[in-house]
């Protein structure tokens, strides 16, 4: 591990792996200070509560490796204690069903980042694979208002372009694409155009860049340096103060998981086919996170830029939104 990687705060804006002690050990191997860990994709209220209960058990049983994050002070504490801070996040608003009041409950349980829609239509708005993007619903506007009040980050990664624009304009707090790639390097429904990236940045938003190979320019032939190239492309558009890492690691999952996430609501129509999933060479596992810092150094990034992109910018965003 490079001396720089050891010193800096490293925050991954999205991990949706097959969580358990093995993944937590790899997080420590990779020197991750904190990560936004998905505990809701298609799940309803009850199923999401069951997922959170599982996390509470892990926080108890694996306290030597992980600690739950409620505030940015918890992230700094995790760094000091040599643990990985877990930020519980969702990739959908399905868990609140049609009850805005549930947001308060989930906030008290530690949910700090919520993606407004996952790929398709829900009660809040439209996803990026929805045939017609009708924008943010009136219910969705109420959800944004309540998330702003509570201090929950609005995530727009899988959200349709019109719905994303509506959220950016409606939110009184900073919002984010926690894990996306630029369409300027590869055309894909999940990738964001230069205009979309500039628009969110213009409104003081944030862009976390993913390394998910189906969305990268070279696809399955990508290496870690191609990921850094994509990050740099986004920096050139929006500036180095509004960009971070959001890997979208799916470590430990098999075809069954990808079938689930690529069908509407987990069991409906087929939305997309990723083909074989293999992370960029040099960054296949969470434990190889130091290789990302090394790739940035190879690209002759300054230590200050690396520190910002690897975690400093995420830390500032979360402090701004959580207000603590």
VEXDREN-2710 file (C-alpha; in Angstrom, 1 decimal):
% VEXDREN-2710
k/r/px/py/pz
1/UNK/0.0/0.0/0.0
2/UNK/1.4/3.4/-1.0
3/UNK/2.2/5.8/1.8
4/UNK/-0.3/8.3/0.3
5/UNK/-3.1/5.7/0.2
6/UNK/-2.4/4.9/3.9
7/UNK/-2.7/8.5/4.9
8/UNK/-5.8/9.8/3.1
9/UNK/-9.5/9.3/3.8
10/UNK/-10.8/6.8/1.2
11/UNK/-14.6/6.8/0.5
12/UNK/-16.3/4.6/-2.0
13/UNK/-19.7/6.1/-3.0
14/UNK/-21.3/2.8/-3.9
15/UNK/-20.7/-0.9/-3.0
16/UNK/-23.4/-3.5/-3.5
17/UNK/-21.4/-6.7/-2.8
18/UNK/-22.4/-9.9/-1.2
19/UNK/-21.7/-8.5/2.3
20/UNK/-20.3/-10.5/5.1
21/UNK/-17.0/-10.9/7.0
22/UNK/-15.0/-11.8/3.9
23/UNK/-16.0/-8.5/2.2
24/UNK/-15.3/-6.5/5.4
25/UNK/-11.8/-8.1/5.6
26/UNK/-11.2/-7.1/2.0
27/UNK/-12.4/-3.5/2.7
28/UNK/-9.7/-3.3/5.4
29/UNK/-7.1/-4.8/3.1
30/UNK/-8.0/-2.1/0.6
31/UNK/-7.7/0.7/3.1
32/UNK/-11.3/1.9/2.7
33/UNK/-12.3/4.5/5.3
34/UNK/-16.0/4.4/4.5
35/UNK/-18.4/3.2/1.9
36/UNK/-22.0/3.7/0.9
37/UNK/-23.3/0.1/1.1
38/UNK/-26.6/-0.8/-0.5
39/UNK/-29.3/-2.4/1.6
40/UNK/-32.3/-1.8/-0.7
41/UNK/-32.7/-2.3/-4.5
42/UNK/-36.2/-3.6/-5.2
43/UNK/-37.1/-4.5/-1.6
44/UNK/-40.3/-3.3/0.1
45/UNK/-40.5/-1.9/3.7
46/UNK/-40.4/-5.3/5.5
47/UNK/-37.7/-6.8/3.3
48/UNK/-35.5/-3.7/3.8
49/UNK/-36.0/-3.8/7.5
50/UNK/-34.8/-7.4/7.4
51/UNK/-31.7/-6.2/5.5
52/UNK/-31.0/-3.5/8.1
53/UNK/-31.4/-6.0/10.9
54/UNK/-28.7/-8.1/9.2
55/UNK/-26.5/-5.1/9.1
56/UNK/-27.1/-4.4/12.8
57/UNK/-26.0/-7.9/13.5
58/UNK/-22.8/-7.4/11.5
59/UNK/-22.0/-4.2/13.3
60/UNK/-22.1/-6.2/16.5
61/UNK/-20.3/-9.4/15.4
62/UNK/-17.7/-7.7/13.1
63/UNK/-17.1/-4.6/15.2
64/UNK/-13.3/-5.2/14.9
65/UNK/-13.6/-4.5/11.1
66/UNK/-16.6/-2.2/10.6
67/UNK/-18.6/0.6/12.3
68/UNK/-21.8/2.3/11.4
69/UNK/-21.7/5.8/10.1
70/UNK/-24.3/8.4/11.2
71/UNK/-22.2/11.5/10.9
72/UNK/-19.0/12.6/9.2
73/UNK/-17.3/12.5/12.6
74/UNK/-17.9/8.7/12.5
75/UNK/-16.0/8.5/9.2
76/UNK/-13.0/10.3/10.8
77/UNK/-13.3/8.0/13.8
78/UNK/-13.3/4.9/11.6
79/UNK/-10.0/6.2/10.0
80/UNK/-8.5/6.7/13.4
81/UNK/-9.6/3.3/14.7
82/UNK/-8.5/1.4/11.6
83/UNK/-12.0/0.3/10.7
84/UNK/-14.3/0.8/7.7
85/UNK/-17.2/3.0/8.3
86/UNK/-20.5/1.7/6.7
87/UNK/-22.9/4.2/5.4
88/UNK/-26.3/2.5/4.9
89/UNK/-27.8/3.5/1.6
90/UNK/-30.6/2.6/-0.9
91/UNK/-30.7/2.4/-4.7
92/UNK/-34.5/2.9/-4.7
93/UNK/-37.3/4.5/-2.7
94/UNK/-39.3/1.3/-2.8
95/UNK/-38.8/0.7/1.0
96/UNK/-40.9/3.6/2.0
97/UNK/-43.8/2.3/-0.2
98/UNK/-46.3/5.2/-0.2
99/UNK/-45.5/6.4/3.3
100/UNK/-43.2/9.5/3.5
101/UNK/-43.3/9.2/7.3
102/UNK/-41.1/6.0/7.0
103/UNK/-38.2/8.2/6.0
104/UNK/-37.9/9.5/9.6
105/UNK/-37.8/5.9/10.9
106/UNK/-35.1/4.8/8.4
107/UNK/-33.1/7.9/9.1
108/UNK/-33.0/7.0/12.8
109/UNK/-31.8/3.5/11.8
110/UNK/-28.9/5.1/9.9
111/UNK/-30.0/5.4/6.2
112/UNK/-28.1/8.4/4.9
113/UNK/-28.1/8.1/1.1
114/UNK/-31.2/7.2/-1.1
115/UNK/-31.4/6.9/-4.9
116/UNK/-34.7/8.2/-6.0
117/UNK/-35.5/5.5/-8.6
118/UNK/-33.8/2.3/-9.7
119/UNK/-33.9/1.9/-13.5
120/UNK/-37.7/2.0/-13.9
121/UNK/-40.8/3.9/-12.8
122/UNK/-41.8/4.1/-9.1
123/UNK/-44.0/6.4/-7.1
124/UNK/-41.3/9.1/-7.1
125/UNK/-40.3/9.3/-10.7
126/UNK/-38.7/7.5/-13.7
127/UNK/-35.6/5.5/-14.0
128/UNK/-33.0/5.5/-16.8
129/UNK/-34.5/2.4/-18.6
130/UNK/-38.1/3.7/-18.4
131/UNK/-39.6/4.2/-21.9
132/UNK/-41.1/7.6/-21.0
133/UNK/-39.5/9.8/-18.4
134/UNK/-42.4/11.6/-16.8
135/UNK/-40.2/13.5/-14.3
136/UNK/-40.6/13.9/-10.6
137/UNK/-44.1/13.2/-9.3
138/UNK/-45.8/15.4/-6.7
139/UNK/-45.2/12.6/-4.2
140/UNK/-41.6/12.6/-5.3
141/UNK/-41.3/16.3/-4.6
142/UNK/-42.6/15.7/-1.0
143/UNK/-40.0/12.9/-0.7
144/UNK/-37.2/15.3/-1.7
145/UNK/-38.4/17.9/0.8
146/UNK/-38.4/15.4/3.6
147/UNK/-35.0/14.0/2.6
148/UNK/-33.7/17.6/2.7
149/UNK/-35.2/18.1/6.1
150/UNK/-33.7/14.9/7.5
151/UNK/-30.3/15.3/5.8
152/UNK/-30.4/12.3/3.5
153/UNK/-28.5/12.6/0.2
154/UNK/-30.6/12.4/-3.0
155/UNK/-28.8/10.0/-5.4
156/UNK/-29.6/10.1/-9.1
157/UNK/-27.3/7.5/-10.6
158/UNK/-30.0/5.2/-12.1
159/UNK/-32.6/8.0/-12.5
160/UNK/-34.0/9.2/-15.8
161/UNK/-32.7/12.5/-17.3
162/UNK/-35.9/14.5/-16.8
163/UNK/-36.5/13.1/-13.3
164/UNK/-32.9/13.9/-12.4
165/UNK/-33.2/17.4/-13.6
166/UNK/-36.4/17.9/-11.6
167/UNK/-34.7/16.6/-8.4
168/UNK/-31.6/18.8/-9.0
169/UNK/-33.9/21.9/-9.3
170/UNK/-36.3/20.9/-6.4
171/UNK/-33.6/20.0/-3.8
172/UNK/-32.5/22.6/-1.3
173/UNK/-29.5/20.4/-0.5
174/UNK/-26.6/19.2/-2.7
175/UNK/-27.4/16.1/-4.7
176/UNK/-25.3/13.4/-6.4
177/UNK/-24.8/10.9/-9.1
178/UNK/-23.0/8.5/-6.7
179/UNK/-21.9/6.0/-9.4
180/UNK/-22.0/6.9/-13.1
181/UNK/-19.9/7.2/-16.2
182/UNK/-19.8/9.8/-19.0
183/UNK/-21.7/9.1/-22.2
184/UNK/-19.0/11.1/-23.9
185/UNK/-16.7/8.1/-23.6
186/UNK/-19.4/5.4/-24.3
187/UNK/-23.0/5.7/-25.3
188/UNK/-25.2/3.8/-22.8
189/UNK/-28.6/4.4/-21.1
190/UNK/-26.9/4.4/-17.7
191/UNK/-24.2/6.9/-18.7
192/UNK/-24.6/10.6/-18.2
193/UNK/-24.2/13.2/-21.0
194/UNK/-21.7/16.0/-20.8
195/UNK/-24.8/18.3/-20.4
196/UNK/-26.2/16.3/-17.5
197/UNK/-22.8/16.3/-15.7
198/UNK/-22.3/20.0/-16.2
199/UNK/-25.9/20.7/-15.0
200/UNK/-25.6/18.9/-11.7
201/UNK/-22.2/20.5/-11.1
202/UNK/-23.7/24.0/-12.0
203/UNK/-26.2/23.4/-9.1
204/UNK/-23.4/22.5/-6.7
205/UNK/-24.0/18.7/-7.2
206/UNK/-21.5/15.9/-7.1
207/UNK/-20.4/13.1/-9.5
208/UNK/-19.2/9.7/-8.2
209/UNK/-17.6/7.8/-11.1
210/UNK/-18.1/4.0/-11.4
211/UNK/-15.7/1.4/-12.9
212/UNK/-18.6/-1.0/-13.9
213/UNK/-17.0/-2.3/-17.1
214/UNK/-20.2/-2.6/-19.3
215/UNK/-20.3/1.2/-19.1
216/UNK/-16.6/1.8/-19.7
217/UNK/-15.2/2.7/-23.1
218/UNK/-13.3/-0.6/-23.5
219/UNK/-15.9/-2.8/-21.7
220/UNK/-14.5/-6.0/-20.4
221/UNK/-11.0/-5.2/-21.7
222/UNK/-10.7/-2.3/-19.3
223/UNK/-7.8/-1.9/-16.9
224/UNK/-7.6/0.3/-13.8
225/UNK/-6.0/3.1/-15.9
226/UNK/-9.1/3.3/-18.1
227/UNK/-11.1/3.9/-15.0
228/UNK/-8.8/6.8/-14.0
229/UNK/-9.2/8.2/-17.6
230/UNK/-13.0/8.2/-17.1
231/UNK/-12.6/10.0/-13.8
232/UNK/-10.3/12.6/-15.4
233/UNK/-12.8/13.1/-18.2
234/UNK/-15.5/14.0/-15.6
235/UNK/-13.0/16.3/-13.7
236/UNK/-12.3/18.2/-17.0
237/UNK/-16.1/18.8/-17.2
238/UNK/-17.0/19.7/-13.7
239/UNK/-13.8/20.4/-11.8
240/UNK/-11.8/18.3/-9.3
241/UNK/-13.8/19.5/-6.2
242/UNK/-17.0/17.8/-7.3
243/UNK/-15.8/14.4/-8.3
244/UNK/-15.3/11.2/-6.3
245/UNK/-15.2/7.4/-6.5
246/UNK/-18.3/5.2/-6.7
247/UNK/-17.0/1.8/-7.8
248/UNK/-20.3/-0.2/-7.8
249/UNK/-18.4/-3.3/-6.6
250/UNK/-20.6/-6.4/-6.9
251/UNK/-18.0/-8.7/-5.3
252/UNK/-19.2/-12.2/-4.5
253/UNK/-22.4/-12.2/-6.5
254/UNK/-23.2/-14.7/-9.3
255/UNK/-25.6/-14.6/-12.3
256/UNK/-28.7/-14.9/-10.1
257/UNK/-28.0/-11.5/-8.6
258/UNK/-27.5/-9.8/-12.0
259/UNK/-30.7/-11.4/-13.3
260/UNK/-32.5/-9.9/-10.3
261/UNK/-31.2/-6.4/-10.8
262/UNK/-31.7/-6.4/-14.6
263/UNK/-35.4/-7.3/-14.5
264/UNK/-38.1/-4.7/-13.6
265/UNK/-38.8/-4.9/-9.8
266/UNK/-36.5/-8.0/-9.8
267/UNK/-38.9/-10.3/-11.7
268/UNK/-40.6/-8.3/-14.5
269/UNK/-39.4/-7.5/-18.0
270/UNK/-35.8/-7.7/-18.9
271/UNK/-34.2/-4.2/-18.9
272/UNK/-30.7/-4.8/-20.2
273/UNK/-28.0/-7.5/-20.6
274/UNK/-24.6/-6.7/-19.2
275/UNK/-22.9/-9.8/-20.6
276/UNK/-20.0/-11.2/-18.6
277/UNK/-19.1/-9.0/-15.6
278/UNK/-15.4/-8.6/-14.8
279/UNK/-13.9/-5.6/-13.1
280/UNK/-11.0/-3.7/-14.6
281/UNK/-7.6/-5.5/-14.5
282/UNK/-5.7/-4.3/-11.6
283/UNK/-8.8/-3.5/-9.7
284/UNK/-10.7/-6.8/-9.6
285/UNK/-11.4/-6.8/-5.9
286/UNK/-12.0/-4.3/-3.1
287/UNK/-8.7/-5.3/-1.5
288/UNK/-6.9/-3.8/-4.6
289/UNK/-8.1/-0.3/-3.8
290/UNK/-4.5/0.9/-3.4
291/UNK/-3.9/0.2/-7.1
292/UNK/-6.4/3.0/-7.9
293/UNK/-4.3/5.5/-6.0
294/UNK/-1.2/4.2/-7.7
295/UNK/-2.9/4.6/-11.1
296/UNK/-3.7/8.2/-10.3
297/UNK/-0.1/8.7/-9.4
298/UNK/1.0/7.2/-12.7
299/UNK/-1.2/9.8/-14.4
300/UNK/0.8/12.4/-12.5
301/UNK/-2.1/13.7/-10.5
302/UNK/-1.1/15.9/-7.6
303/UNK/-1.4/14.5/-4.1
304/UNK/-4.0/17.2/-3.4
305/UNK/-6.2/16.0/-6.3
306/UNK/-5.8/12.4/-5.3
307/UNK/-6.8/13.2/-1.7
308/UNK/-9.9/15.1/-2.9
309/UNK/-11.1/12.5/-5.4
310/UNK/-10.4/9.4/-3.2
311/UNK/-12.4/10.7/-0.3
312/UNK/-12.1/14.4/0.6
313/UNK/-14.8/15.6/-1.8
314/UNK/-17.2/12.9/-0.6
315/UNK/-16.5/13.9/3.0
316/UNK/-17.4/17.5/2.2
317/UNK/-20.5/16.6/0.3
318/UNK/-21.8/14.4/3.2
319/UNK/-21.0/17.1/5.7
320/UNK/-22.9/19.6/3.7
321/UNK/-26.0/17.4/3.3
322/UNK/-26.0/15.7/6.7
323/UNK/-25.1/19.0/8.4
324/UNK/-22.9/17.1/10.9
END
